């Protein structure tokens, strides 16, 4: 789905549209990848949260911590 590799045969459709027809940057903006092994960078918790969205406001960061039960 994230198009790290393209399929050799067949197709992957989103709303009936082949993923190869989507702009790669736009596709990756709207689909998230959650790794099974969490990785934290050697920075503050705030900077780790902002890694997902560098332009997030303080309110968005607070909401993210609330959703994750980290507040």
Secondary structure, DSSP 8 states (H G I E B T S, - for coil): ---SS--SSS--EETTEEGGGS-HHHHHHHS----SS----SS-HHHHHHTT-TT--HHHHHHHHHHTT--
